[in-house]
Amino acid sequence: MKYLVLLAILVIAYMVWRSNRVKDGAGTPPKRRDADGAGPQEMIACPVCGLHLPRADAVAGTNGLAYCSQEHRLRAGA
């Protein structure tokens, strides 16, 4: 009998804790934002090594292509 009372107390305590947690918003995951607040960025592939990187981080070549580094831009002769 004492185990049944203990189980009932634990269930009630869990329900109280759960209801307080939901009210505080702790049950919802935090909203994720990028550092600059922008959405997804366009990804490009380096023509030399095939590395995918955001267009904003790429090194522009003279032939209109974008490279992952200055070394690959020079290797391609752009």
N, C-alpha and C positions, 0 to 999 in steps of 0.2 A: 504494500500500500504506500509506503514511504517513497518508493521509486516512482510510482505514478504521480504523486504530489510533486516530486522533484522534476519530473518530466514536464508537468503542466506549468510549473514556474519557469523553467527554461524556455518553453515555447512562448509563453507570454512575454518574457524578457526579450526574446528574439524578435517578436512582432513589434514591440515598442521601439526597439533599436532600429529595425528596418523602416518603420514609418517615419521616424525622425531623420533618418538618412535620406529618404526620398524627398522630404520637405526641404532639406538643406541643399539639394541639388548635387549631393555627393555621388548619387547613382548614375549621373549622366557624365559621359566623357567630356573633357574640355574641348572647346572648339579650336581647331588647328588653323593657324594662319602662317603664311610665309613672312619672312623678315620685312619685306617691302610691302606686304599686303596685297600683292598681285596674285593672280591665279597661276595656272600651269604655264610653263615656259616652252617655247619651241625648241626641240632637241635636233641637233644635226650630227652627222658622222664625219670624222676627219677622213679625207680621202687617202691619206698615207697609212694610218694605222687602224682606222675603223672605230676609234673611240667615240662614244656618244657623249655630247656635252651641250649645255644650254647655248643658244646662239649668242647671248650677251657675253659669255666667257670666251668665245672663239676669237682667233686672230684672223682678220680678213686678209685675203690675198689679192693680188692685182688682177687675177683672172676671174674674180667673182666668187671663188670658192672660199670656204672658211676652214681653218685648221685649228688643231688643239694646242699648238705651241708655235713659237717663232722658229724653232729648229725644223719642224715639219714643213712650215711655209717655205723656208729656204731650201730644204731638200727637194721639194716639188718644183722649185724654180719659179715660184710665183712672186 
